C-alpha cells in the first residue's frame, strides 16, 4: 500500500532546557563534557515490514515494473529515524 505509514515518522530533538541542565551539572560537579557525532547511525535501523522503493536513477533495468526491496533503513526514507530510535532504545533496556 503506497505511503501506508508515512504519518508515523519520528524526529529525535533535544530541548534547550535539557542542554542547560546538563551544562549546569557539568559545571557544578566538575565533570568532563564530550561531544559525540554518530555518522551513519540511521543505517543501523531495521524495518519490521517490507519496504519497496522505485528503482534509483542510474540503477534501472529495462523492466520499469521492477522495484527494490529494502533490507535495512537508510537516509531519505521517512520511517528511518523512528526505526533507528527504536533500535537504540531497546539496546539500552
MMTF fields as JSON, N, C-alpha, C and O atoms, coordinates in Angstrom:
{
  "mmtfVersion": "1.0.0",
  "mmtfProducer": "UNKNOWN",
  "numBonds": 371,
  "numAtoms": 372,
  "numGroups": 93,
  "numChains": 1,
  "numModels": 1,
  "chainsPerModel": [1],
  "groupsPerChain": [93],
  "chainIdList": ["A"],
  "bondAtomList": [4, 2, 8, 6, 12, 10, 16, 14, 20, 18, 24, 22, 28, 26, 32, 30, 36, 34, 40, 38, 44, 42, 48, 46, 52, 50, 56, 54, 60, 58, 64, 62, 68, 66, 72, 70, 76, 74, 80, 78, 84, 82, 88, 86, 92, 90, 96, 94, 100, 98, 104, 102, 108, 106, 112, 110, 116, 114, 120, 118, 124, 122, 128, 126, 132, 130, 136, 134, 140, 138, 144, 142, 148, 146, 152, 150, 156, 154, 160, 158, 164, 162, 168, 166, 172, 170, 176, 174, 180, 178, 184, 182, 188, 186, 192, 190, 196, 194, 200, 198, 204, 202, 208, 206, 212, 210, 216, 214, 220, 218, 224, 222, 228, 226, 232, 230, 236, 234, 240, 238, 244, 242, 248, 246, 252, 250, 256, 254, 260, 258, 264, 262, 268, 266, 272, 270, 276, 274, 280, 278, 284, 282, 288, 286, 292, 290, 296, 294, 300, 298, 304, 302, 308, 306, 312, 310, 316, 314, 320, 318, 324, 322, 328, 326, 332, 330, 336, 334, 340, 338, 344, 342, 348, 346, 352, 350, 356, 354, 360, 358, 364, 362, 368, 366],
  "bondOrderList": [1, 1, 1, 1, 1, 1, 1, 1, 1, 1, 1, 1, 1, 1, 1, 1, 1, 1, 1, 1, 1, 1, 1, 1, 1, 1, 1, 1, 1, 1, 1, 1, 1, 1, 1, 1, 1, 1, 1, 1, 1, 1, 1, 1, 1, 1, 1, 1, 1, 1, 1, 1, 1, 1, 1, 1, 1, 1, 1, 1, 1, 1, 1, 1, 1, 1, 1, 1, 1, 1, 1, 1, 1, 1, 1, 1, 1, 1, 1, 1, 1, 1, 1, 1, 1, 1, 1, 1, 1, 1, 1, 1],
  "groupList": [{"groupName": "UNK", "atomNameList": ["N", "CA", "C", "O"], "elementList": ["N", "C", "C", "O"], "formalChargeList": [0, 0, 0, 0], "bondAtomList": [1, 0, 2, 1, 3, 2], "bondOrderList": [1, 1, 2], "singleLetterCode": "X", "chemCompType": "L-PEPTIDE LINKING"}],
  "groupTypeList": [0, 0, 0, 0, 0, 0, 0, 0, 0, 0, 0, 0, 0, 0, 0, 0, 0, 0, 0, 0, 0, 0, 0, 0, 0, 0, 0, 0, 0, 0, 0, 0, 0, 0, 0, 0, 0, 0, 0, 0, 0, 0, 0, 0, 0, 0, 0, 0, 0, 0, 0, 0, 0, 0, 0, 0, 0, 0, 0, 0, 0, 0, 0, 0, 0, 0, 0, 0, 0, 0, 0, 0, 0, 0, 0, 0, 0, 0, 0, 0, 0, 0, 0, 0, 0, 0, 0, 0, 0, 0, 0, 0, 0],
  "groupIdList": [1, 2, 3, 4, 5, 6, 7, 8, 9, 10, 11, 12, 13, 14, 15, 16, 17, 18, 19, 20, 21, 22, 23, 24, 25, 26, 27, 28, 29, 30, 31, 32, 33, 34, 35, 36, 37, 38, 39, 40, 41, 42, 43, 44, 45, 46, 47, 48, 49, 50, 51, 52, 53, 54, 55, 56, 57, 58, 59, 60, 61, 62, 63, 64, 65, 66, 67, 68, 69, 70, 71, 72, 73, 74, 75, 76, 77, 78, 79, 80, 81, 82, 83, 84, 85, 86, 87, 88, 89, 90, 91, 92, 93],
  "secStructList": [7, 6, 6, 6, 6, 6, 6, 7, 7, 7, 7, 7, 7, 7, 7, 2, 2, 2, 2, 2, 2, 2, 2, 2, 2, 2, 2, 2, 6, 6, 7, 7, 7, 7, 7, 7, 7, 7, 6, 6, 4, 4, 4, 4, 7, 7, 7, 1, 1, 7, 7, 3, 3, 3, 7, 7, 6, 6, 7, 7, 7, 1, 7, 6, 6, 7, 3, 3, 3, 7, 1, 1, 7, 7, 6, 6, 7, 6, 6, 2, 2, 2, 2, 2, 2, 2, 2, 2, 2, 2, 2, 7, 7],
  "xCoordList": [0.845, 0.0, 0.904, 1.632, 0.856, 1.735, 1.522, 0.411, 2.61, 2.538, 1.749, 1.264, 1.606, 0.744, 1.051, 0.132, 2.33, 2.643, 3.483, 4.288, 3.312, 4.103, 3.715, 4.463, 2.592, 2.208, 2.9, 2.833, 3.564, 4.238, 5.736, 6.533, 6.118, 7.534, 7.958, 7.121, 9.261, 9.771, 11.032, 11.844, 11.2, 12.404, 12.86, 12.188, 14.006, 14.537, 15.12, 16.039, 14.594, 15.058, 15.346, 14.656, 16.37, 16.716, 16.208, 16.431, 15.532, 15.032, 16.176, 17.071, 16.153, 17.219, 17.37, 18.487, 16.284, 16.374, 17.173, 17.862, 17.093, 17.862, 19.355, 20.136, 19.744, 21.156, 21.628, 22.736, 20.795, 21.157, 21.336, 22.259, 20.467, 20.564, 21.846, 22.536, 22.169, 23.391, 24.624, 25.535, 24.657, 25.801, 25.897, 26.999, 24.762, 24.763, 25.384, 26.178, 25.036, 25.639, 27.14, 27.922, 27.53, 28.948, 29.749, 30.812, 29.246, 29.951, 29.914, 30.925, 28.775, 28.606, 29.492, 30.131, 29.529, 30.25, 31.611, 32.255, 32.049, 33.354, 33.525, 34.579, 32.467, 32.523, 33.188, 33.276, 33.654, 34.158, 32.992, 32.132, 32.969, 31.891, 32.458, 33.447, 31.846, 32.281, 31.156, 29.976, 31.542, 30.577, 30.759, 31.886, 29.663, 29.714, 28.841, 27.661, 29.42, 28.677, 28.7, 29.766, 27.54, 27.463, 27.156, 26.045, 28.147, 27.952, 27.297, 27.616, 26.417, 25.751, 24.91, 24.681, 24.453, 23.677, 22.358, 21.896, 21.758, 20.481, 20.602, 19.601, 21.787, 21.974, 21.874, 21.949, 21.708, 21.608, 20.173, 19.948, 19.217, 17.819, 17.312, 17.772, 16.365, 15.759, 14.259, 13.66, 13.657, 12.213, 11.612, 12.175, 10.469, 9.759, 8.782, 8.087, 8.724, 7.802, 8.563, 9.706, 7.922, 8.537, 8.399, 7.309, 9.509, 9.517, 10.097, 11.192, 9.357, 9.791, 9.933, 9.157, 10.922, 11.131, 11.26, 11.557, 11.035, 11.244, 12.741, 13.559, 13.084, 14.488, 15.2, 14.72, 16.357, 17.103, 17.632, 17.837, 17.856, 18.421, 19.771, 20.546, 20.038, 21.265, 21.389, 22.38, 20.422, 20.438, 19.227, 18.875, 18.61, 17.395, 17.708, 18.685, 16.854, 16.921, 15.833, 15.018, 15.82, 14.869, 13.418, 12.567, 13.12, 11.753, 11.423, 11.839, 10.695, 10.367, 9.377, 9.164, 8.766, 7.809, 8.512, 7.871, 9.803, 10.535, 10.786, 10.987, 10.772, 11.058, 12.178, 12.569, 12.687, 13.748, 13.167, 12.414, 13.523, 13.112, 14.261, 15.404, 13.949, 14.974, 15.175, 14.213, 16.437, 16.762, 17.013, 16.782, 17.479, 17.756, 17.301, 17.094, 17.151, 16.775, 17.957, 19.11, 17.678, 18.731, 18.179, 16.967, 19.09, 18.707, 17.737, 17.864, 16.785, 15.83, 14.49, 13.503, 14.428, 13.169, 12.567, 13.241, 11.314, 10.709, 10.614, 10.568, 10.585, 10.462, 11.814, 11.856, 12.919, 14.247, 14.555, 15.034, 14.309, 14.614, 13.861, 14.409, 12.632, 11.833, 12.421, 12.508, 12.822, 13.383, 14.734, 15.039, 15.543, 16.841, 16.635, 17.301, 15.731, 15.474, 14.923, 15.281, 14.063, 13.502, 14.624, 14.63, 15.57, 16.689, 17.588, 18.032, 17.859, 18.688, 18.048, 18.722, 16.746, 16.011, 16.055, 16.236, 15.89, 15.861, 17.267, 17.408, 18.285, 19.66, 20.022, 20.76, 19.515, 19.875, 18.852, 18.984, 17.852, 16.865, 17.091, 16.359],
  "yCoordList": [-1.166, 0.0, 1.248, 1.489, 1.997, 3.148, 4.208, 4.697, 4.552, 5.606, 5.244, 6.136, 3.975, 3.491, 4.107, 4.532, 4.163, 4.612, 5.882, 6.07, 6.741, 7.959, 8.921, 9.861, 8.733, 9.603, 9.181, 9.915, 8.018, 7.525, 7.785, 6.848, 9.035, 9.39, 9.903, 10.172, 10.032, 10.417, 11.239, 10.936, 12.262, 13.071, 13.348, 14.051, 12.786, 12.958, 14.356, 14.718, 15.144, 16.514, 16.716, 16.17, 17.503, 17.842, 19.257, 20.175, 19.411, 20.73, 21.56, 21.015, 22.874, 23.74, 23.641, 23.736, 23.454, 23.347, 22.114, 22.139, 21.045, 19.837, 20.112, 19.66, 20.842, 21.197, 22.069, 21.884, 23.02, 23.89, 23.097, 23.365, 22.132, 21.307, 20.48, 20.377, 19.894, 19.091, 19.955, 19.551, 21.13, 22.034, 22.469, 22.618, 22.67, 23.018, 21.904, 22.182, 20.644, 19.514, 19.424, 19.161, 19.643, 19.584, 20.606, 20.287, 21.829, 22.893, 22.648, 22.825, 22.25, 22.053, 20.921, 21.071, 19.805, 18.626, 18.441, 17.406, 19.436, 19.402, 18.146, 17.508, 17.814, 16.659, 17.058, 18.241, 16.068, 16.312, 16.204, 15.334, 17.078, 17.089, 16.695, 17.272, 15.732, 15.271, 15.44, 15.328, 15.706, 15.772, 14.54, 14.127, 13.951, 12.744, 12.935, 13.27, 12.725, 12.792, 11.404, 10.889, 10.805, 9.447, 9.514, 9.859, 9.184, 9.149, 7.831, 6.776, 7.897, 6.712, 5.963, 4.764, 6.622, 5.946, 5.404, 4.348, 6.11, 5.657, 4.347, 3.662, 3.995, 2.764, 1.529, 0.404, 1.723, 0.6, 0.259, -0.596, 0.896, 0.591, -0.49, -0.613, -1.268, -2.331, -2.108, -1.634, -2.445, -2.381, -3.717, -4.772, -3.671, -4.899, -5.325, -6.33, -4.585, -4.851, -4.706, -4.25, -5.094, -4.964, -3.531, -2.96, -2.952, -1.608, -1.708, -2.236, -1.199, -1.233, 0.197, 1.078, 0.416, 1.727, 1.551, 0.461, 2.628, 2.585, 2.472, 2.778, 2.04, 1.879, 3.23, 4.209, 3.283, 4.539, 4.937, 4.071, 6.223, 6.658, 5.981, 5.765, 5.66, 5.009, 3.557, 2.915, 3.008, 1.599, 0.884, -0.213, 1.495, 0.951, -0.159, -0.105, -1.16, -2.215, -1.926, -1.025, -2.671, -2.376, -2.513, -1.753, -3.452, -3.649, -2.599, -2.741, -1.568, -0.456, -0.862, -0.103, -2.047, -2.506, -3.064, -3.237, -3.347, -3.895, -2.808, -1.641, -3.209, -2.301, -2.902, -4.051, -2.123, -2.591, -2.794, -1.957, -3.913, -4.17, -3.759, -4.166, -2.941, -2.511, -3.576, -4.084, -3.907, -4.835, -4.092, -4.638, -2.861, -2.038, -0.616, -0.229, 0.153, 1.551, 2.353, 1.97, 3.451, 4.346, 5.752, 5.964, 6.717, 8.129, 8.365, 7.762, 9.228, 9.574, 8.885, 9.328, 7.82, 7.124, 7.721, 7.813, 8.119, 8.864, 8.064, 8.661, 6.757, 5.938, 5.622, 5.065, 5.964, 5.614, 6.174, 5.414, 7.46, 7.953, 7.198, 6.938, 6.857, 6.122, 4.733, 4.292, 4.045, 2.704, 2.736, 1.853, 3.752, 3.878, 4.122, 3.488, 5.024, 5.313, 4.08, 3.813, 3.338, 2.11, 1.125, 0.524, 0.962, 0.04, 0.57, -0.203, 1.865, 2.458, 2.304, 1.961, 2.557, 2.473, 1.055, 0.873, 0.065, -1.32, -1.879, -2.936, -1.203, -1.643, -1.402, -2.189, -0.335, 0.036, -0.406, -0.049, -1.159, -1.647, -3.081, -3.658],
  "zCoordList": [0.0, 0.0, 0.0, 0.963, -1.029, -1.217, -0.136, 0.064, 0.557, 1.561, 2.799, 3.494, 3.097, 4.168, 5.528, 6.229, 5.917, 7.27, 7.292, 8.203, 6.324, 6.282, 7.384, 7.65, 8.03, 9.136, 10.434, 11.42, 10.462, 11.647, 11.576, 11.633, 11.452, 11.419, 12.792, 13.654, 12.979, 14.279, 14.084, 13.209, 14.88, 14.829, 16.256, 17.012, 16.611, 17.954, 18.087, 17.352, 19.017, 19.228, 20.708, 21.569, 20.99, 22.364, 22.639, 21.851, 23.757, 24.126, 24.706, 25.351, 24.481, 25.028, 26.542, 27.051, 27.265, 28.722, 29.131, 30.151, 28.359, 28.651, 28.543, 29.38, 27.527, 27.344, 28.5, 29.002, 28.929, 30.055, 31.344, 32.112, 31.586, 32.795, 32.766, 33.78, 31.625, 31.51, 31.748, 32.47, 31.152, 31.348, 32.813, 33.342, 33.464, 34.882, 35.718, 36.617, 35.44, 36.14, 35.878, 36.792, 34.641, 34.277, 35.068, 35.6, 35.148, 35.871, 37.386, 38.065, 37.907, 39.344, 39.878, 40.92, 39.173, 39.646, 38.982, 39.16, 38.22, 37.549, 36.689, 36.69, 35.962, 35.066, 33.764, 33.436, 33.026, 31.672, 30.704, 30.845, 29.737, 28.756, 27.397, 26.943, 26.758, 25.451, 24.441, 24.772, 23.23, 22.132, 21.281, 21.009, 20.86, 20.05, 18.822, 18.928, 17.687, 16.438, 15.817, 15.48, 15.666, 15.143, 13.655, 13.252, 12.853, 11.406, 11.0, 11.548, 10.073, 9.521, 10.553, 10.393, 11.584, 12.626, 12.083, 12.515, 11.151, 10.608, 9.848, 9.639, 9.437, 8.68, 9.572, 9.078, 10.87, 11.795, 12.165, 13.021, 11.551, 11.82, 10.887, 9.752, 11.37, 10.558, 10.501, 11.466, 9.384, 9.24, 9.652, 9.362, 10.327, 10.7, 9.611, 9.761, 8.538, 7.452, 6.14, 6.115, 5.075, 3.751, 3.253, 3.279, 2.8, 2.242, 0.837, 0.64, -0.127, -1.525, -2.035, -1.665, -2.881, -3.497, -4.993, -5.483, -5.709, -7.155, -7.423, -6.555, -8.599, -8.942, -8.89, -9.46, -8.199, -8.134, -9.507, -10.357, -9.741, -11.012, -11.27, -10.339, -12.481, -12.955, -12.539, -12.886, -11.805, -11.452, -12.036, -11.602, -12.996, -13.576, -14.562, -15.308, -14.542, -15.546, -16.568, -16.374, -17.63, -18.709, -18.273, -18.736, -17.404, -16.957, -15.893, -14.743, -16.252, -15.346, -14.259, -13.314, -14.37, -13.371, -12.132, -11.096, -12.214, -11.079, -10.031, -10.366, -8.766, -7.654, -6.817, -7.021, -5.88, -4.983, -3.588, -3.089, -2.967, -1.586, -0.675, -0.884, 0.349, 1.289, 2.359, 2.936, 2.617, 3.7, 5.005, 6.084, 4.917, 6.092, 5.81, 4.66, 6.879, 6.747, 6.201, 6.397, 5.528, 5.062, 4.948, 4.974, 4.819, 4.736, 3.59, 2.524, 3.81, 2.773, 2.932, 2.346, 3.703, 3.953, 5.226, 6.252, 5.157, 6.262, 7.564, 8.64, 7.496, 8.701, 9.337, 10.434, 8.676, 9.16, 10.55, 11.391, 10.845, 12.198, 13.295, 14.365, 13.028, 14.017, 14.256, 15.402, 13.204, 13.336, 14.042, 14.844, 13.746, 14.414, 15.901, 16.72, 16.272, 17.678, 18.392, 19.539, 17.723, 18.306, 18.635, 19.709, 17.712, 17.955, 19.073, 19.922, 19.085, 20.127, 21.497, 22.468, 21.574, 22.833, 23.405, 24.609, 22.55, 23.021, 23.259, 23.874, 22.794, 23.054, 24.515, 25.109, 25.089, 26.446, 27.484, 28.655, 27.099, 28.081, 28.4, 29.204]
}
